[in-house]
Amino acid sequence: MATIVDLNADMGESFGPWKMGNDAALLDIVSSANIACGFHAGDPDVMAHTMRMAVEKGVGIGAHPGFADLRGFGRQDIHLAPDTLQNNIRYQLGAAIAMARVNGGTVRHFKLHGAMANMASRDADMARLCYEAALEVAPDIVIMVLAATAMEDVVRDLGCAWAGEIFADRAYNDDATLVDRSLPGAVIHDAGFAAKRITEMVKAGAIIAESGKHIPTRIDTICMHGDTPEAIDIAGATRAELLAAGVMIRKL
C-alpha cells in the first residue's frame, strides 16, 4: 500500500500593506494551507484573499490561531488564564470558519501557531484547553499536532480526528520538540537537504532528531513555514523528492 502524506504551509501572514511570503506560489505546491487568524499575523482582507485562492486551487483550508502578538509574530511565550486562552481559540477559529464559508470553502483542520504550539507540545493541560475549545466550535475538525509530543497524547485521549505533523524546515530535539529558533541550525535553509531529510523520515516512519535519534511516530502531514525566504524552494524540492520516492501527496 502506497504511503500518503499531506503537505501543508503556514500562510495568510501578511498585514495590511506589509507582505509576508508568497502564498500564491506555495498554493501551487502544497495540499493544505494553515491560514493565520489575525492575532499573530494576517487581517480580514488577507484571510479572505488567501482562502479564496486556496479554494480556487483545491487546497484544504486550516485555521492557524496564535497569541495576540503581531509585533513578535506569535513567537513569544504568553501565559493566559484558561478561560482567556480558550476564548482566544474560539474567537480565531470562529473567524476562520466564517471567512472560509463566504469564500466557498470549509475549514478542514486546526493547527496552533508558534509559541502557542511549542508551549502546548510540552504542556498537556494547555494542549487540552486549546483542543477542547476548538472542538466545541467545530466537533469534526482535524487537529494537527506536533507528532510524538504531549499534543498527540491529548488528541488520542480526546478521541478526535487528528493528524501527526513533522517539519521540513526545522531541527528536532530528542524528545520530538523543535529546537529553539534562537539556536544555530534550528531553521533549515537548504532545500535539497530538507527534502532528502523529510523523505527519510517518512520512509522510516520516524522523526530524526539532530542527534540522529529515531523517534517512531505516525506521519500524516509535513509543514513548510511560508515566512522563510527559501519556502518555495523547500516546498518544491520536498514535493519532488517525496513523489520520486513513491510517496503520494493528498490533502487531509
C-alpha positions in Angstrom: 0.0 0.0 0.0 1.4 3.4 -1.0 2.4 5.9 1.6 0.2 9.0 1.6 1.1 12.3 3.2 -0.3 15.9 3.2 1.9 18.9 2.5 1.0 22.0 4.5 2.3 25.5 4.8 1.6 28.4 7.1 0.3 31.4 5.2 -2.1 34.4 5.2 0.5 36.1 7.3 0.7 39.5 5.5 -0.8 42.5 7.3 -2.3 45.5 5.5 0.3 46.7 3.0 3.1 44.6 4.6 3.7 41.4 2.7 4.9 38.1 4.2 5.8 35.1 2.0 4.5 34.1 -1.5 1.2 32.4 -0.8 0.1 32.1 -4.4 3.2 30.2 -5.3 3.0 28.0 -2.2 -0.6 27.1 -3.0 0.6 25.6 -6.3 2.7 23.1 -4.3 1.1 22.2 -1.0 -2.2 20.3 -0.4 -3.2 22.1 2.8 -2.9 25.7 4.0 -2.8 26.9 7.6 -4.2 30.4 7.4 -3.5 33.0 10.1 -6.5 34.3 12.0 -5.4 37.8 12.8 -3.8 37.5 16.2 -0.2 36.7 15.4 -0.5 37.8 11.7 -3.0 38.4 9.0 -6.1 40.6 8.9 -9.6 40.1 7.5 -8.7 41.1 3.9 -5.6 38.9 3.9 -7.6 36.0 5.4 -10.3 36.3 2.8 -7.9 36.6 -0.2 -5.8 33.6 1.0 -8.9 31.4 1.5 -10.3 32.4 -1.9 -7.0 31.4 -3.6 -7.0 28.1 -1.6 -10.5 27.3 -2.8 -9.6 28.1 -6.4 -6.5 25.8 -6.3 -8.3 23.0 -4.5 -6.1 23.3 -1.4 -7.5 22.3 2.1 -8.1 25.2 4.5 -7.0 25.2 8.1 -7.3 27.7 10.9 -3.9 28.7 12.4 -4.5 30.6 15.6 -1.8 32.1 17.8 -1.1 34.5 20.6 -2.2 38.2 20.1 1.3 39.2 19.3 1.7 41.0 16.0 5.0 42.6 16.9 6.5 39.3 17.9 4.8 37.2 15.2 3.3 34.9 17.9 6.7 33.6 18.8 6.9 34.9 22.3 5.6 32.8 25.2 2.4 34.3 26.7 0.8 32.8 29.8 -3.0 33.3 29.8 -5.7 32.3 32.2 -7.5 29.1 31.0 -10.8 30.9 30.1 -8.9 33.6 28.2 -6.8 31.1 26.3 -9.9 29.1 25.3 -11.8 32.3 24.3 -8.8 33.3 22.1 -9.1 29.9 20.4 -12.9 30.1 19.9 -12.6 33.7 18.6 -10.0 32.9 16.0 -11.5 29.6 14.8 -14.9 31.2 14.5 -13.5 34.0 12.3 -11.8 31.4 10.1 -14.9 29.3 9.7 -17.0 32.4 8.8 -14.4 33.7 6.3 -14.0 30.3 4.6 -17.7 29.9 4.3 -18.3 33.2 2.4 -15.4 32.4 0.1 -16.7 29.0 -0.9 -14.6 26.8 1.4 -14.6 24.9 4.6 -12.1 24.9 7.5 -10.9 21.3 7.5 -8.2 21.4 10.1 -6.9 23.3 13.1 -3.2 24.0 13.9 -1.7 26.1 16.7 1.0 28.6 15.7 4.4 29.5 17.0 4.9 29.8 20.8 1.3 28.6 21.5 2.1 25.4 19.7 5.5 25.0 21.2 4.1 25.5 24.7 1.3 23.1 24.1 3.7 20.5 22.8 5.3 20.4 26.2 2.2 21.1 28.4 -0.6 18.6 28.0 -3.0 20.6 30.1 -2.6 23.6 27.8 -3.0 21.4 24.7 -6.2 20.0 26.1 -7.6 23.5 26.8 -6.9 24.6 23.2 -8.2 21.5 21.6 -11.4 21.2 23.7 -12.2 24.9 22.8 -11.7 24.1 19.1 -13.8 21.0 19.3 -16.6 22.9 21.0 -16.7 25.2 17.9 -16.1 22.5 15.3 -16.5 18.9 16.6 -15.4 17.2 13.4 -12.3 19.3 12.7 -9.0 17.6 12.2 -6.5 18.7 14.9 -2.9 18.9 13.6 -0.4 18.1 16.3 3.4 18.0 16.6 3.9 14.3 16.3 5.1 12.3 19.3 4.6 15.2 21.7 2.2 15.9 24.6 -0.2 17.2 21.9 -0.5 13.7 20.4 -1.2 12.2 23.8 -4.1 14.7 24.3 -5.8 14.1 21.0 -5.5 10.3 21.4 -7.2 10.7 24.8 -9.9 13.0 23.4 -10.7 10.5 20.6 -11.0 13.3 18.0 -9.8 13.4 14.4 -6.1 14.3 14.3 -3.1 14.4 12.1 0.6 13.9 13.1 2.8 16.7 11.7 6.5 16.9 11.1 8.5 19.9 9.8 10.7 20.0 6.7 12.5 23.2 7.7 13.1 22.7 11.5 15.5 20.7 13.5 14.3 18.4 16.3 15.3 17.7 19.9 15.5 14.1 21.2 12.0 14.5 22.8 10.4 15.3 19.4 10.0 19.0 20.2 11.5 21.7 17.9 14.9 23.1 18.5 14.6 26.7 19.8 14.8 29.2 16.9 17.5 31.2 18.7 19.9 28.2 18.4 22.2 27.6 15.4 20.7 25.1 12.9 17.2 25.3 14.3 15.8 26.5 11.0 16.9 24.6 7.9 17.5 26.7 4.8 19.0 24.2 2.3 16.1 22.9 0.2 17.9 19.8 -1.0 18.9 18.8 2.5 15.4 19.4 3.8 13.8 17.3 1.0 16.1 14.3 1.5 15.8 14.5 5.3 12.0 14.6 5.3 11.7 11.8 2.8 14.0 9.7 5.0 11.7 10.4 7.9 8.6 9.5 6.0 10.1 6.2 4.8 11.4 5.4 8.3 8.1 6.3 10.0 10.1 8.3 12.5 11.3 11.8 13.4 15.1 12.0 13.1 16.5 14.4 15.7 19.6 16.5 15.4 21.5 13.8 17.4 20.5 11.1 14.9 18.0 9.6 17.2 14.9 8.0 15.5 11.6 8.7 17.2 8.9 6.3 15.7 5.7 8.2 15.0 2.7 8.5 12.8 3.4 11.0 10.0 0.3 12.4 8.3 1.4 15.8 7.2 4.6 17.8 6.5 4.9 21.5 7.1 6.9 24.2 5.4 6.9 27.7 7.0 5.7 30.3 4.5 7.7 33.1 6.1 11.2 31.6 5.4 13.0 33.1 2.4 13.5 29.6 1.0 9.9 28.4 1.5 9.1 27.9 -2.2 12.4 26.1 -2.9 11.9 23.8 0.2 8.3 23.1 -0.6 9.0 22.3 -4.3 12.1 20.1 -3.5 10.2 18.3 -0.8 7.3 17.5 -3.0 9.5 16.3 -5.8 11.6 14.2 -3.6 8.6 12.5 -2.0 7.0 11.8 -5.3 10.2 10.3 -6.7 10.3 8.0 -3.6 6.8 6.8 -4.4 5.0 8.8 -1.7 1.6 10.1 -2.7 0.6 13.6 -1.7 -3.1 14.3 -0.8 -4.8 16.9 1.3 -6.2 15.8 4.7 
